[in-house]
């Protein structure tokens, strides 16, 4: 019972490990693009679970104590809050962390290079179009890949609609 409350390393090492893992995983997640964080597929969920398992030892080292886990949890939640706090006050930091929306189509023209660069499949774009009542690319006024990974589509107004 005593081992459950005895730290296996100094408290600051937990904080350091949590900060290091948080920053590296954040950078890797941003590099992977918006679509990996948008709509979750079974593959995405598998990657998230495996990622948690992969970084576990980097976080806890040899420690299995209750206080160690609580220090890690508090550090990760605190980092998440702090990054959100700073992002709300700095447009540039928010763009680095969250990304910026990307125009995929405008006035019926699909920007296929942008679609490919953002790892959006044509099927995903077509699903978003159908969800917004567009039967073909020509009916798309604007399609945007949002920072959340969601694709928003505005349908062109028919001639004479006001």
C-alpha positions in Angstrom: 0.0 0.0 0.0 2.9 2.4 0.8 4.3 2.0 -2.8 1.1 3.4 -4.2 1.9 6.8 -2.7 5.7 6.9 -3.1 7.0 8.7 -6.2 9.5 6.8 -8.3 11.2 10.0 -9.5 11.1 13.7 -8.5 7.9 15.6 -9.0 9.5 18.0 -11.5 10.6 15.1 -13.7 6.9 14.3 -14.2 6.2 17.8 -15.2 9.2 17.9 -17.6 8.2 14.6 -19.2 4.5 15.7 -19.6 5.6 19.1 -21.2 8.0 17.3 -23.5 5.5 14.7 -24.6 2.7 17.3 -24.9 4.8 19.5 -27.2 6.0 16.7 -29.4 2.6 15.1 -29.8 1.1 18.5 -30.5 3.7 19.2 -33.2 3.2 15.7 -34.8 -0.6 16.1 -34.7 -0.4 19.5 -36.4 2.0 18.1 -39.1 -0.4 15.2 -39.8 -3.1 17.7 -41.0 -6.6 18.7 -40.1 -8.3 15.6 -41.6 -6.6 13.3 -39.1 -8.4 15.2 -36.3 -11.7 15.9 -37.9 -14.1 13.1 -38.4 -12.9 10.0 -36.6 -12.8 6.8 -38.5 -12.0 3.4 -36.9 -8.4 3.9 -38.1 -8.2 7.3 -36.4 -9.5 5.9 -33.1 -6.9 3.1 -33.3 -4.1 5.6 -33.9 -5.3 7.6 -30.9 -5.4 4.6 -28.6 -2.0 3.4 -29.8 -0.5 6.9 -29.4 -1.6 6.9 -25.8 0.0 3.5 -25.2 3.2 4.6 -27.1 3.8 7.7 -25.0 2.9 6.1 -21.7 6.4 5.0 -20.7 7.7 8.4 -21.8 5.4 10.0 -19.3 5.6 7.7 -16.3 9.1 6.1 -16.6 9.3 3.5 -13.9 6.7 5.2 -11.6 3.4 3.6 -11.0 2.3 5.7 -8.0 -1.0 7.5 -7.6 0.6 10.9 -7.0 2.8 10.4 -10.2 -0.3 9.8 -12.3 -2.1 12.8 -10.7 0.9 15.1 -11.3 0.9 14.0 -15.0 -2.8 14.5 -15.4 -2.7 17.9 -13.7 0.3 18.9 -15.9 -1.4 17.8 -19.2 -4.7 19.5 -18.3 -2.9 22.6 -17.2 -0.8 22.7 -20.4 -4.0 22.3 -22.5 -5.7 25.1 -20.6 -2.5 27.3 -20.9 -2.2 26.7 -24.7 -6.0 27.6 -25.0 -5.5 30.7 -22.9 -2.6 31.9 -25.0 -4.3 31.0 -28.2 -7.3 33.1 -27.3 -5.0 36.1 -26.9 -2.6 35.5 -29.8 -4.0 35.1 -33.3 -0.6 33.8 -34.5 -0.2 31.2 -31.8 -3.8 30.1 -32.4 -3.1 29.6 -36.1 0.0 27.6 -35.3 -1.8 25.3 -32.8 -5.3 25.1 -34.5 -4.4 25.8 -38.1 -6.4 28.0 -40.5 -9.4 27.1 -42.7 -8.5 26.0 -46.3 -10.7 26.8 -49.3 -11.2 23.6 -51.3 -13.7 25.0 -53.9 -15.1 28.3 -55.0 -17.7 29.2 -57.6 -18.0 25.6 -58.9 -14.2 25.2 -59.3 -12.6 22.5 -57.1 -9.0 23.2 -56.1 -7.7 19.7 -56.5 -4.2 20.5 -55.4 -5.6 21.9 -52.1 -7.8 18.9 -51.7 -4.8 16.6 -52.1 -2.5 18.7 -49.9 -5.1 18.5 -47.1 -5.6 14.7 -47.5 -9.3 15.1 -48.3 -10.7 12.3 -50.4 -13.0 13.2 -53.2 -15.6 11.0 -51.4 -15.4 13.1 -48.3 -15.9 16.3 -50.3 -18.9 14.7 -52.1 -20.4 13.7 -48.8 -20.2 17.2 -47.5 -21.7 18.5 -50.8 -24.6 16.1 -50.6 -25.2 17.1 -47.0 -25.6 20.7 -48.2 -27.8 19.9 -51.1 -25.2 20.1 -53.9 -25.7 17.5 -56.6 -22.5 18.4 -58.4 -19.4 20.5 -58.2 -21.0 23.2 -60.3 -23.5 23.9 -57.4 -20.7 24.7 -54.9 -20.3 28.3 -54.1 -17.7 27.7 -51.4 -16.2 24.6 -49.8 -13.9 25.0 -46.8 -11.9 22.6 -44.7 -12.3 24.0 -41.2 -9.7 23.8 -38.5 -11.8 21.1 -36.9 -11.5 18.9 -39.9 -15.1 19.4 -40.9 -15.9 20.4 -44.5 -18.4 23.2 -44.8 -20.1 23.7 -48.1 -22.2 26.7 -49.3 -24.5 26.0 -52.2 -24.7 28.4 -55.1 -27.9 30.3 -55.4 -30.0 29.5 -58.4 -30.4 32.3 -60.9 -33.3 34.5 -59.8 -33.0 33.5 -56.1 -32.7 36.5 -53.7 
